[in-house]
Each structure stands twice: as structure tokens, then as C-alpha cells.
Amino acid sequence: MQISHPGIFSKLSILLSSACIIHCLSFPIIILMIPALAPFMSSTMETILVLSVVPLSALGFIPTWRKHKNMRFLYIYGSSLVLLLIGQFAFTHTHDSGLATFASFEHLTEIVLIIAGAVGLAWVIYKNNKHTHVCSNPHHHH
């Protein structure tokens, strides 16, 4: 399958990764300041964001990466994806039941992994696209 304009997927992936970061960082503040919004900031919303980021990041990263095959970028992409998925799916989501379990070590670890994965994905997709535009290797097809 050949994708003619992977740039739109790159931009969507960066946007969704950024939305994931904003969601994770704003979650504690919103819950503490506006308890009425707590049901909307659930693990379901996190799952939807993560499951949206995974295919869009692949569509934004892989076609551009194939042009220059920078293995460092591929390792960072894969590691970031693994961090994001482990953070989302390896933990039980006990924090949805209220503030009592919010500050648990498990939940903090989950947040750190998800944010690290999302930041890594956004960064590597940005760098991958930037590298494609400045790469002067005559053997690469840009």
C-alpha cells in the first residue's frame, strides 16, 4: 500500500500525541478543581486516545522513514510506542473510582509511561519528517 501524502498522518499523530500529553497532565488538576468533570476524564478517554495514536503515528512515521531508514528513529519510535501501550494497558485503572486511589504509585507510573511514550512519538515523528527534508544522501528518494 503506497500512501501518497503521509504528512497529514504525521500531523494528526503529533496532534493526538499532544492531546494525550495534555490529557494526562490536566487530569489531576481538573479532577481536583472541578469534580463534576471526573466522569469525562476516565480511562476510556485515555484508551480512545492511545488507540487513535497508534495507527496514525504508524501512518505518519513509516512511509517517511522508508525514504531514509534511520534506524535510530525506528528504535525510538518502537520504544515510545511500547511505553505508551504498557502505560495504558499494563495497569488496572483503579483511579476511575475516585481520588482515594489517585496518588498511588501504580497510577503515577502509568502516567509517566504514557507521557514518555507520547512525547517520544511526537518528537521522533517530528525529527523523522525534518530529517527527510534536509537529508542530502543521493541514494534516498525524497
TIKOL-10090 format. One line per field, with one value per atom (N, C-alpha, C): residue number from 1; atom name; residue in three letters; x, y, z; chain. Coordinates in Angstrom, 1 decimal. Layout:
N
resi	(NUM | ...)
name	(CA | ...)
resn	(ALA | ...)
xx	(X | ...)
yy	(Y | ...)
zz	(Z | ...)
chain	(A | ...)
END
This chain:
142
resi	(1 | 1 | 1 | 2 | 2 | 2 | 3 | 3 | 3 | 4 | 4 | 4 | 5 | 5 | 5 | 6 | 6 | 6 | 7 | 7 | 7 | 8 | 8 | 8 | 9 | 9 | 9 | 10 | 10 | 10 | 11 | 11 | 11 | 12 | 12 | 12 | 13 | 13 | 13 | 14 | 14 | 14 | 15 | 15 | 15 | 16 | 16 | 16 | 17 | 17 | 17 | 18 | 18 | 18 | 19 | 19 | 19 | 20 | 20 | 20 | 21 | 21 | 21 | 22 | 22 | 22 | 23 | 23 | 23 | 24 | 24 | 24 | 25 | 25 | 25 | 26 | 26 | 26 | 27 | 27 | 27 | 28 | 28 | 28 | 29 | 29 | 29 | 30 | 30 | 30 | 31 | 31 | 31 | 32 | 32 | 32 | 33 | 33 | 33 | 34 | 34 | 34 | 35 | 35 | 35 | 36 | 36 | 36 | 37 | 37 | 37 | 38 | 38 | 38 | 39 | 39 | 39 | 40 | 40 | 40 | 41 | 41 | 41 | 42 | 42 | 42 | 43 | 43 | 43 | 44 | 44 | 44 | 45 | 45 | 45 | 46 | 46 | 46 | 47 | 47 | 47 | 48 | 48 | 48 | 49 | 49 | 49 | 50 | 50 | 50 | 51 | 51 | 51 | 52 | 52 | 52 | 53 | 53 | 53 | 54 | 54 | 54 | 55 | 55 | 55 | 56 | 56 | 56 | 57 | 57 | 57 | 58 | 58 | 58 | 59 | 59 | 59 | 60 | 60 | 60 | 61 | 61 | 61 | 62 | 62 | 62 | 63 | 63 | 63 | 64 | 64 | 64 | 65 | 65 | 65 | 66 | 66 | 66 | 67 | 67 | 67 | 68 | 68 | 68 | 69 | 69 | 69 | 70 | 70 | 70 | 71 | 71 | 71 | 72 | 72 | 72 | 73 | 73 | 73 | 74 | 74 | 74 | 75 | 75 | 75 | 76 | 76 | 76 | 77 | 77 | 77 | 78 | 78 | 78 | 79 | 79 | 79 | 80 | 80 | 80 | 81 | 81 | 81 | 82 | 82 | 82 | 83 | 83 | 83 | 84 | 84 | 84 | 85 | 85 | 85 | 86 | 86 | 86 | 87 | 87 | 87 | 88 | 88 | 88 | 89 | 89 | 89 | 90 | 90 | 90 | 91 | 91 | 91 | 92 | 92 | 92 | 93 | 93 | 93 | 94 | 94 | 94 | 95 | 95 | 95 | 96 | 96 | 96 | 97 | 97 | 97 | 98 | 98 | 98 | 99 | 99 | 99 | 100 | 100 | 100 | 101 | 101 | 101 | 102 | 102 | 102 | 103 | 103 | 103 | 104 | 104 | 104 | 105 | 105 | 105 | 106 | 106 | 106 | 107 | 107 | 107 | 108 | 108 | 108 | 109 | 109 | 109 | 110 | 110 | 110 | 111 | 111 | 111 | 112 | 112 | 112 | 113 | 113 | 113 | 114 | 114 | 114 | 115 | 115 | 115 | 116 | 116 | 116 | 117 | 117 | 117 | 118 | 118 | 118 | 119 | 119 | 119 | 120 | 120 | 120 | 121 | 121 | 121 | 122 | 122 | 122 | 123 | 123 | 123 | 124 | 124 | 124 | 125 | 125 | 125 | 126 | 126 | 126 | 127 | 127 | 127 | 128 | 128 | 128 | 129 | 129 | 129 | 130 | 130 | 130 | 131 | 131 | 131 | 132 | 132 | 132 | 133 | 133 | 133 | 134 | 134 | 134 | 135 | 135 | 135 | 136 | 136 | 136 | 137 | 137 | 137 | 138 | 138 | 138 | 139 | 139 | 139 | 140 | 140 | 140 | 141 | 141 | 141 | 142 | 142 | 142)
name	(N | CA | C | N | CA | C | N | CA | C | N | CA | C | N | CA | C | N | CA | C | N | CA | C | N | CA | C | N | CA | C | N | CA | C | N | CA | C | N | CA | C | N | CA | C | N | CA | C | N | CA | C | N | CA | C | N | CA | C | N | CA | C | N | CA | C | N | CA | C | N | CA | C | N | CA | C | N | CA | C | N | CA | C | N | CA | C | N | CA | C | N | CA | C | N | CA | C | N | CA | C | N | CA | C | N | CA | C | N | CA | C | N | CA | C | N | CA | C | N | CA | C | N | CA | C | N | CA | C | N | CA | C | N | CA | C | N | CA | C | N | CA | C | N | CA | C | N | CA | C | N | CA | C | N | CA | C | N | CA | C | N | CA | C | N | CA | C | N | CA | C | N | CA | C | N | CA | C | N | CA | C | N | CA | C | N | CA | C | N | CA | C | N | CA | C | N | CA | C | N | CA | C | N | CA | C | N | CA | C | N | CA | C | N | CA | C | N | CA | C | N | CA | C | N | CA | C | N | CA | C | N | CA | C | N | CA | C | N | CA | C | N | CA | C | N | CA | C | N | CA | C | N | CA | C | N | CA | C | N | CA | C | N | CA | C | N | CA | C | N | CA | C | N | CA | C | N | CA | C | N | CA | C | N | CA | C | N | CA | C | N | CA | C | N | CA | C | N | CA | C | N | CA | C | N | CA | C | N | CA | C | N | CA | C | N | CA | C | N | CA | C | N | CA | C | N | CA | C | N | CA | C | N | CA | C | N | CA | C | N | CA | C | N | CA | C | N | CA | C | N | CA | C | N | CA | C | N | CA | C | N | CA | C | N | CA | C | N | CA | C | N | CA | C | N | CA | C | N | CA | C | N | CA | C | N | CA | C | N | CA | C | N | CA | C | N | CA | C | N | CA | C | N | CA | C | N | CA | C | N | CA | C | N | CA | C | N | CA | C | N | CA | C | N | CA | C | N | CA | C | N | CA | C | N | CA | C | N | CA | C | N | CA | C | N | CA | C | N | CA | C | N | CA | C | N | CA | C | N | CA | C | N | CA | C | N | CA | C | N | CA | C | N | CA | C | N | CA | C | N | CA | C | N | CA | C | N | CA | C | N | CA | C | N | CA | C)
resn	(MET | MET | MET | GLN | GLN | GLN | ILE | ILE | ILE | SER | SER | SER | HIS | HIS | HIS | PRO | PRO | PRO | GLY | GLY | GLY | ILE | ILE | ILE | PHE | PHE | PHE | SER | SER | SER | LYS | LYS | LYS | LEU | LEU | LEU | SER | SER | SER | ILE | ILE | ILE | LEU | LEU | LEU | LEU | LEU | LEU | SER | SER | SER | SER | SER | SER | ALA | ALA | ALA | CYS | CYS | CYS | ILE | ILE | ILE | ILE | ILE | ILE | HIS | HIS | HIS | CYS | CYS | CYS | LEU | LEU | LEU | SER | SER | SER | PHE | PHE | PHE | PRO | PRO | PRO | ILE | ILE | ILE | ILE | ILE | ILE | ILE | ILE | ILE | LEU | LEU | LEU | MET | MET | MET | ILE | ILE | ILE | PRO | PRO | PRO | ALA | ALA | ALA | LEU | LEU | LEU | ALA | ALA | ALA | PRO | PRO | PRO | PHE | PHE | PHE | MET | MET | MET | SER | SER | SER | SER | SER | SER | THR | THR | THR | MET | MET | MET | GLU | GLU | GLU | THR | THR | THR | ILE | ILE | ILE | LEU | LEU | LEU | VAL | VAL | VAL | LEU | LEU | LEU | SER | SER | SER | VAL | VAL | VAL | VAL | VAL | VAL | PRO | PRO | PRO | LEU | LEU | LEU | SER | SER | SER | ALA | ALA | ALA | LEU | LEU | LEU | GLY | GLY | GLY | PHE | PHE | PHE | ILE | ILE | ILE | PRO | PRO | PRO | THR | THR | THR | TRP | TRP | TRP | ARG | ARG | ARG | LYS | LYS | LYS | HIS | HIS | HIS | LYS | LYS | LYS | ASN | ASN | ASN | MET | MET | MET | ARG | ARG | ARG | PHE | PHE | PHE | LEU | LEU | LEU | TYR | TYR | TYR | ILE | ILE | ILE | TYR | TYR | TYR | GLY | GLY | GLY | SER | SER | SER | SER | SER | SER | LEU | LEU | LEU | VAL | VAL | VAL | LEU | LEU | LEU | LEU | LEU | LEU | LEU | LEU | LEU | ILE | ILE | ILE | GLY | GLY | GLY | GLN | GLN | GLN | PHE | PHE | PHE | ALA | ALA | ALA | PHE | PHE | PHE | THR | THR | THR | HIS | HIS | HIS | THR | THR | THR | HIS | HIS | HIS | ASP | ASP | ASP | SER | SER | SER | GLY | GLY | GLY | LEU | LEU | LEU | ALA | ALA | ALA | THR | THR | THR | PHE | PHE | PHE | ALA | ALA | ALA | SER | SER | SER | PHE | PHE | PHE | GLU | GLU | GLU | HIS | HIS | HIS | LEU | LEU | LEU | THR | THR | THR | GLU | GLU | GLU | ILE | ILE | ILE | VAL | VAL | VAL | LEU | LEU | LEU | ILE | ILE | ILE | ILE | ILE | ILE | ALA | ALA | ALA | GLY | GLY | GLY | ALA | ALA | ALA | VAL | VAL | VAL | GLY | GLY | GLY | LEU | LEU | LEU | ALA | ALA | ALA | TRP | TRP | TRP | VAL | VAL | VAL | ILE | ILE | ILE | TYR | TYR | TYR | LYS | LYS | LYS | ASN | ASN | ASN | ASN | ASN | ASN | LYS | LYS | LYS | HIS | HIS | HIS | THR | THR | THR | HIS | HIS | HIS | VAL | VAL | VAL | CYS | CYS | CYS | SER | SER | SER | ASN | ASN | ASN | PRO | PRO | PRO | HIS | HIS | HIS | HIS | HIS | HIS | HIS | HIS | HIS | HIS | HIS | HIS)
xx	(0.8 | 0.0 | 0.9 | 0.7 | 1.5 | 0.7 | 1.2 | 0.5 | 1.1 | 0.4 | 0.9 | 1.3 | 0.5 | 0.8 | 0.8 | 1.9 | 2.0 | 2.0 | 2.3 | 2.4 | 1.1 | -0.1 | -1.3 | -1.3 | -0.9 | -0.9 | 0.2 | 1.3 | 2.3 | 1.7 | 1.0 | 0.5 | -0.6 | -1.5 | -2.5 | -1.9 | -0.8 | -0.2 | 0.4 | 1.1 | 1.6 | 0.5 | -0.6 | -1.7 | -2.3 | -2.5 | -3.1 | -2.1 | -0.8 | 0.2 | 0.1 | 0.0 | 0.0 | -1.3 | -2.4 | -3.7 | -3.6 | -2.9 | -2.7 | -1.9 | -0.8 | 0.0 | -0.8 | -1.6 | -2.4 | -3.4 | -4.0 | -5.0 | -4.4 | -3.2 | -2.5 | -2.1 | -1.6 | -1.2 | -2.3 | -3.4 | -4.5 | -5.4 | -5.4 | -6.2 | -6.2 | -5.1 | -5.1 | -5.7 | -5.3 | -5.8 | -7.3 | -7.8 | -9.2 | -10.0 | -9.5 | -10.2 | -10.3 | -9.2 | -9.1 | -10.0 | -10.0 | -10.7 | -12.1 | -12.5 | -13.9 | -14.3 | -14.7 | -15.1 | -16.2 | -17.0 | -18.1 | -17.6 | -16.4 | -15.9 | -15.2 | -15.0 | -14.3 | -14.8 | -16.1 | -16.5 | -16.0 | -15.8 | -15.3 | -13.8 | -13.1 | -11.6 | -11.3 | -11.8 | -11.7 | -10.7 | -10.5 | -9.6 | -10.1 | -11.4 | -12.0 | -11.4 | -11.4 | -10.9 | -9.4 | -8.6 | -7.2 | -7.1 | -7.9 | -7.8 | -8.2 | -9.2 | -9.5 | -8.3 | -7.7 | -6.6 | -5.4 | -5.1 | -4.0 | -4.3 | -5.5 | -5.8 | -5.9 | -6.1 | -6.0 | -4.6 | -3.8 | -2.4 | -1.6 | -1.8 | -1.1 | -1.1 | -2.3 | -2.3 | -1.9 | -2.3 | -2.0 | -0.5 | 0.1 | 1.6 | 2.3 | 1.8 | 2.4 | 2.3 | 1.1 | 0.9 | 1.7 | 2.0 | 2.8 | 4.3 | 4.7 | 6.1 | 6.7 | 6.0 | 6.6 | 6.9 | 5.9 | 6.2 | 7.4 | 7.5 | 8.6 | 9.9 | 9.8 | 11.0 | 11.6 | 10.7 | 11.2 | 12.1 | 12.0 | 12.8 | 14.3 | 14.6 | 16.0 | 16.4 | 15.4 | 15.7 | 16.7 | 16.5 | 17.3 | 16.9 | 17.8 | 17.4 | 17.3 | 18.0 | 17.8 | 16.4 | 15.8 | 14.4 | 13.5 | 13.8 | 12.9 | 12.9 | 14.1 | 14.2 | 13.4 | 13.6 | 12.9 | 11.4 | 11.0 | 9.5 | 9.0 | 9.6 | 9.2 | 9.2 | 10.2 | 10.3 | 9.2 | 8.9 | 7.9 | 6.5 | 6.3 | 5.0 | 4.8 | 5.9 | 5.8 | 5.5 | 6.2 | 6.0 | 4.5 | 4.0 | 2.6 | 1.6 | 1.9 | 1.0 | 1.1 | 2.3 | 2.5 | 1.8 | 2.0 | 1.4 | -0.2 | -0.7 | -2.2 | -2.8 | -2.1 | -2.8 | -2.2 | -1.1 | -0.4 | -0.9 | -1.7 | -2.1 | -3.6 | -4.1 | -5.5 | -5.9 | -7.0 | -7.5 | -8.3 | -7.7 | -8.4 | -8.7 | -8.0 | -8.2 | -9.5 | -10.2 | -11.5 | -12.6 | -12.3 | -13.3 | -13.2 | -12.2 | -12.2 | -10.8 | -10.8 | -9.5 | -8.7 | -9.3 | -8.6 | -7.4 | -7.6 | -6.5 | -5.7 | -6.0 | -5.4 | -3.9 | -3.4 | -2.0 | -1.2 | -1.7 | -1.0 | 0.3 | 1.3 | 2.5 | 2.2 | 1.3 | 0.9 | 0.3 | -0.5 | -1.1 | -0.1 | 0.8 | 1.8 | 2.8 | 3.1 | 3.9 | 3.2 | 1.9 | 1.1 | 1.2 | 1.0 | 1.0 | 2.4 | 3.5 | 4.8 | 5.1 | 4.7 | 4.9 | 4.1 | 2.9 | 2.0 | 2.6 | 3.0 | 3.5 | 4.9 | 5.7 | 7.0 | 6.8 | 5.9 | 5.6 | 5.0 | 4.1 | 3.5 | 4.5 | 5.3 | 6.4 | 7.4 | 7.8 | 8.7 | 8.2 | 6.9 | 6.3 | 6.2 | 5.8 | 5.7 | 7.1 | 8.1 | 9.4 | 10.0 | 9.9 | 10.5 | 9.8 | 8.5 | 7.8 | 8.3 | 8.4 | 8.8 | 10.3 | 11.2 | 12.6 | 12.7 | 11.9 | 11.9 | 11.5 | 10.4 | 10.0 | 11.0 | 11.6 | 12.6 | 13.8 | 14.2 | 15.4 | 15.1 | 13.9 | 13.6 | 13.7 | 13.4 | 13.5 | 15.0 | 15.9 | 17.2 | 18.2 | 17.8 | 18.7 | 19.2 | 20.5 | 21.1 | 21.8 | 21.5 | 22.0 | 21.4 | 22.2 | 21.7 | 21.0 | 21.2 | 20.6 | 19.2 | 18.8 | 17.5 | 16.5 | 15.3 | 14.3 | 13.4 | 13.6 | 12.8 | 11.9)
yy	(-1.2 | 0.0 | 1.2 | 2.1 | 3.3 | 4.5 | 5.3 | 6.4 | 7.6 | 8.4 | 9.5 | 10.7 | 11.0 | 12.2 | 11.8 | 11.2 | 10.8 | 12.0 | 13.2 | 14.4 | 14.6 | 14.4 | 14.6 | 13.6 | 12.4 | 11.4 | 11.8 | 12.3 | 12.8 | 13.9 | 14.9 | 16.0 | 15.5 | 14.6 | 14.0 | 13.2 | 12.5 | 11.7 | 12.7 | 13.7 | 14.7 | 15.4 | 15.7 | 16.3 | 15.4 | 14.1 | 13.2 | 12.9 | 12.8 | 12.6 | 13.8 | 15.0 | 16.2 | 16.2 | 15.8 | 15.7 | 14.7 | 13.6 | 12.6 | 13.2 | 14.0 | 14.6 | 15.6 | 16.5 | 17.5 | 16.8 | 15.7 | 15.0 | 14.4 | 13.8 | 13.2 | 14.3 | 15.4 | 16.5 | 17.2 | 17.4 | 18.1 | 17.3 | 16.0 | 15.1 | 15.4 | 15.4 | 15.7 | 17.1 | 18.1 | 19.4 | 19.5 | 19.0 | 19.1 | 18.3 | 17.1 | 16.3 | 17.1 | 17.7 | 18.5 | 19.7 | 20.4 | 21.7 | 21.6 | 20.6 | 20.5 | 19.0 | 18.6 | 17.2 | 16.7 | 17.7 | 17.3 | 16.8 | 17.1 | 16.6 | 15.3 | 14.7 | 13.5 | 12.3 | 12.1 | 11.0 | 11.1 | 12.3 | 12.5 | 12.3 | 12.3 | 12.1 | 10.7 | 9.7 | 8.3 | 7.6 | 6.3 | 5.5 | 5.2 | 5.3 | 5.1 | 6.2 | 7.5 | 8.5 | 8.3 | 7.9 | 7.5 | 6.4 | 5.4 | 4.3 | 4.7 | 5.6 | 6.1 | 6.9 | 7.7 | 8.5 | 7.6 | 6.6 | 5.7 | 4.9 | 4.4 | 3.6 | 4.4 | 5.7 | 6.6 | 6.9 | 7.1 | 7.5 | 6.4 | 5.1 | 4.0 | 3.9 | 3.8 | 3.7 | 5.0 | 6.1 | 7.4 | 7.7 | 7.3 | 7.5 | 6.6 | 5.4 | 4.5 | 5.0 | 5.5 | 6.1 | 7.4 | 8.1 | 9.3 | 9.1 | 8.0 | 7.7 | 6.8 | 5.7 | 4.6 | 5.0 | 5.6 | 6.0 | 7.0 | 7.9 | 8.9 | 8.2 | 7.3 | 6.6 | 5.7 | 5.1 | 4.2 | 4.9 | 6.3 | 7.0 | 7.1 | 7.1 | 7.2 | 6.1 | 5.4 | 4.3 | 4.5 | 5.6 | 5.9 | 5.0 | 4.0 | 3.0 | 3.6 | 4.7 | 5.3 | 5.8 | 6.4 | 6.9 | 5.7 | 4.6 | 3.4 | 2.9 | 2.8 | 2.3 | 3.3 | 4.5 | 5.5 | 5.4 | 5.3 | 5.1 | 3.9 | 2.7 | 1.5 | 1.5 | 2.1 | 2.2 | 3.1 | 4.2 | 5.1 | 4.5 | 3.7 | 3.0 | 2.0 | 1.3 | 0.3 | 1.0 | 2.1 | 2.8 | 3.2 | 3.8 | 4.2 | 3.1 | 2.0 | 0.8 | 0.2 | 0.0 | -0.5 | 0.4 | 1.7 | 2.6 | 2.6 | 2.3 | 2.3 | 1.0 | -0.1 | -1.4 | -2.4 | -2.1 | -3.0 | -2.7 | -1.7 | -1.3 | -1.4 | -1.8 | -1.7 | -0.2 | 0.1 | 1.5 | 1.8 | 1.7 | 1.8 | 3.3 | 4.2 | 5.6 | 6.2 | 5.4 | 5.9 | 5.9 | 5.2 | 5.1 | 6.3 | 7.2 | 8.4 | 8.8 | 9.8 | 10.4 | 9.6 | 8.7 | 7.9 | 7.2 | 6.6 | 5.8 | 6.6 | 7.9 | 8.7 | 8.7 | 9.0 | 9.2 | 7.9 | 6.8 | 5.5 | 5.5 | 4.7 | 4.6 | 4.0 | 3.1 | 2.4 | 3.4 | 4.3 | 5.3 | 6.3 | 6.7 | 7.7 | 7.1 | 5.8 | 5.1 | 5.0 | 4.8 | 4.7 | 6.1 | 7.2 | 8.5 | 8.8 | 8.5 | 8.7 | 7.9 | 6.7 | 5.9 | 6.4 | 6.8 | 7.3 | 8.6 | 9.5 | 10.8 | 10.6 | 9.7 | 9.5 | 8.9 | 8.0 | 7.4 | 8.4 | 9.2 | 10.2 | 11.3 | 11.8 | 12.7 | 12.1 | 10.9 | 10.2 | 10.1 | 9.7 | 9.6 | 10.9 | 11.9 | 13.3 | 13.7 | 13.5 | 14.0 | 13.3 | 11.9 | 11.1 | 11.4 | 11.6 | 11.8 | 13.2 | 14.2 | 15.5 | 15.4 | 14.7 | 14.6 | 13.8 | 12.8 | 12.0 | 12.8 | 13.6 | 14.4 | 15.5 | 16.1 | 17.1 | 16.5 | 15.4 | 14.7 | 14.4 | 14.1 | 13.8 | 15.0 | 16.2 | 17.4 | 18.0 | 17.6 | 18.0 | 17.0 | 15.8 | 14.7 | 14.9 | 14.8 | 15.1 | 13.8 | 12.6 | 11.4 | 11.1 | 11.0 | 10.8 | 9.4 | 8.5 | 7.2 | 7.2 | 8.2 | 8.3 | 9.0 | 8.5 | 9.1 | 10.0 | 11.3 | 12.3 | 13.0)
zz	(0.0 | 0.0 | 0.0 | -1.0 | -1.1 | -0.6 | 0.3 | 0.8 | 0.1 | -0.6 | -1.4 | -0.6 | 0.5 | 1.3 | 2.8 | 3.3 | 4.7 | 5.6 | 5.1 | 6.0 | 6.9 | 6.3 | 7.1 | 8.3 | 8.1 | 9.1 | 10.2 | 9.8 | 10.7 | 11.6 | 11.0 | 11.7 | 12.6 | 12.2 | 13.0 | 14.2 | 13.9 | 15.0 | 16.1 | 15.6 | 16.6 | 17.4 | 16.7 | 17.3 | 18.4 | 18.0 | 19.0 | 20.2 | 19.9 | 20.9 | 21.9 | 21.3 | 22.1 | 23.0 | 22.4 | 23.1 | 24.3 | 24.0 | 25.1 | 26.2 | 25.9 | 26.9 | 27.7 | 27.0 | 27.7 | 28.6 | 28.1 | 28.9 | 30.1 | 30.0 | 31.2 | 32.2 | 31.7 | 32.6 | 33.2 | 32.5 | 33.0 | 33.9 | 33.8 | 34.6 | 36.1 | 36.7 | 38.2 | 38.5 | 37.7 | 38.0 | 37.9 | 36.8 | 36.5 | 37.6 | 38.0 | 39.0 | 40.3 | 40.7 | 41.9 | 41.9 | 40.8 | 40.7 | 40.3 | 39.5 | 39.0 | 39.1 | 40.2 | 40.4 | 39.5 | 39.0 | 38.1 | 36.8 | 36.4 | 35.1 | 35.2 | 36.4 | 36.6 | 35.7 | 35.5 | 34.7 | 33.2 | 32.7 | 31.4 | 31.2 | 32.3 | 32.3 | 32.7 | 32.1 | 32.5 | 31.7 | 32.1 | 31.3 | 29.9 | 29.8 | 28.4 | 27.5 | 27.9 | 27.1 | 26.8 | 27.8 | 27.5 | 26.5 | 26.6 | 25.7 | 24.3 | 24.1 | 22.8 | 22.2 | 23.0 | 22.5 | 22.1 | 23.0 | 22.7 | 21.4 | 21.3 | 20.2 | 18.9 | 19.0 | 17.8 | 17.5 | 18.5 | 18.2 | 17.5 | 17.9 | 17.4 | 15.8 | 15.2 | 13.8 | 13.1 | 13.6 | 13.0 | 13.0 | 14.1 | 14.2 | 13.2 | 13.0 | 12.1 | 10.6 | 10.3 | 9.0 | 8.8 | 9.8 | 9.7 | 9.7 | 10.4 | 10.6 | 9.5 | 9.3 | 8.4 | 7.0 | 6.3 | 4.9 | 4.7 | 5.6 | 5.6 | 6.0 | 7.0 | 7.5 | 6.4 | 5.6 | 4.5 | 3.5 | 3.4 | 2.5 | 2.9 | 4.2 | 4.6 | 5.6 | 6.2 | 7.0 | 8.2 | 8.9 | 10.0 | 11.2 | 11.5 | 12.5 | 13.9 | 14.2 | 15.5 | 15.7 | 14.6 | 14.7 | 14.8 | 14.2 | 14.3 | 15.7 | 16.3 | 17.7 | 18.7 | 18.5 | 19.3 | 19.1 | 17.9 | 17.6 | 18.3 | 18.1 | 18.7 | 20.2 | 20.8 | 22.3 | 22.8 | 22.1 | 22.6 | 22.5 | 21.4 | 21.2 | 22.3 | 22.7 | 23.7 | 25.1 | 25.4 | 26.6 | 26.7 | 25.6 | 25.6 | 25.9 | 25.2 | 25.3 | 26.7 | 27.2 | 28.6 | 29.6 | 29.5 | 30.4 | 30.3 | 29.2 | 29.1 | 29.5 | 29.1 | 29.2 | 30.3 | 30.9 | 31.8 | 33.3 | 33.5 | 34.8 | 34.9 | 36.1 | 36.3 | 36.6 | 36.1 | 36.2 | 37.4 | 38.6 | 39.8 | 40.1 | 39.4 | 39.7 | 39.2 | 38.4 | 37.9 | 39.0 | 40.1 | 41.2 | 42.1 | 42.0 | 42.9 | 43.2 | 44.1 | 44.5 | 45.4 | 46.2 | 47.2 | 46.6 | 45.4 | 44.8 | 43.8 | 43.6 | 42.5 | 42.7 | 43.9 | 44.1 | 44.3 | 43.9 | 44.1 | 43.2 | 43.6 | 42.9 | 41.5 | 41.4 | 40.2 | 39.2 | 39.7 | 38.8 | 38.3 | 39.2 | 38.8 | 37.8 | 37.9 | 37.0 | 35.6 | 35.6 | 34.4 | 33.7 | 34.4 | 33.8 | 33.2 | 34.0 | 33.5 | 32.2 | 32.1 | 30.9 | 29.7 | 30.0 | 28.9 | 28.3 | 29.3 | 28.8 | 28.1 | 28.6 | 28.0 | 26.6 | 26.5 | 25.1 | 24.2 | 24.6 | 23.8 | 23.3 | 24.3 | 24.0 | 23.0 | 23.2 | 22.3 | 20.9 | 20.8 | 19.5 | 18.8 | 19.5 | 18.8 | 18.4 | 19.3 | 19.0 | 17.8 | 17.8 | 16.7 | 15.4 | 15.4 | 14.1 | 13.6 | 14.4 | 14.0 | 13.5 | 14.2 | 13.8 | 12.5 | 12.3 | 11.1 | 9.9 | 10.1 | 9.0 | 8.7 | 9.7 | 9.5 | 8.8 | 9.2 | 8.6 | 7.1 | 6.7 | 5.3 | 4.5 | 5.0 | 4.3 | 4.2 | 5.0 | 5.0 | 4.5 | 4.4 | 4.0 | 2.6 | 2.4 | 1.1 | 0.5 | 1.1 | 0.6 | -0.8 | -1.8 | -3.2 | -3.4 | -2.5 | -2.6 | -2.0 | -1.3 | -0.7 | -1.6 | -1.7 | -2.6 | -1.8 | -1.8 | -1.1 | -2.0)
chain	(A | A | A | A | A | A | A | A | A | A | A | A | A | A | A | A | A | A | A | A | A | A | A | A | A | A | A | A | A | A | A | A | A | A | A | A | A | A | A | A | A | A | A | A | A | A | A | A | A | A | A | A | A | A | A | A | A | A | A | A | A | A | A | A | A | A | A | A | A | A | A | A | A | A | A | A | A | A | A | A | A | A | A | A | A | A | A | A | A | A | A | A | A | A | A | A | A | A | A | A | A | A | A | A | A | A | A | A | A | A | A | A | A | A | A | A | A | A | A | A | A | A | A | A | A | A | A | A | A | A | A | A | A | A | A | A | A | A | A | A | A | A | A | A | A | A | A | A | A | A | A | A | A | A | A | A | A | A | A | A | A | A | A | A | A | A | A | A | A | A | A | A | A | A | A | A | A | A | A | A | A | A | A | A | A | A | A | A | A | A | A | A | A | A | A | A | A | A | A | A | A | A | A | A | A | A | A | A | A | A | A | A | A | A | A | A | A | A | A | A | A | A | A | A | A | A | A | A | A | A | A | A | A | A | A | A | A | A | A | A | A | A | A | A | A | A | A | A | A | A | A | A | A | A | A | A | A | A | A | A | A | A | A | A | A | A | A | A | A | A | A | A | A | A | A | A | A | A | A | A | A | A | A | A | A | A | A | A | A | A | A | A | A | A | A | A | A | A | A | A | A | A | A | A | A | A | A | A | A | A | A | A | A | A | A | A | A | A | A | A | A | A | A | A | A | A | A | A | A | A | A | A | A | A | A | A | A | A | A | A | A | A | A | A | A | A | A | A | A | A | A | A | A | A | A | A | A | A | A | A | A | A | A | A | A | A | A | A | A | A | A | A | A | A | A | A | A | A | A | A | A | A | A | A | A | A | A | A | A | A | A | A | A | A | A | A | A | A | A | A | A | A | A | A | A | A | A | A | A | A | A | A | A | A | A | A | A | A | A | A | A | A | A | A | A | A)
END
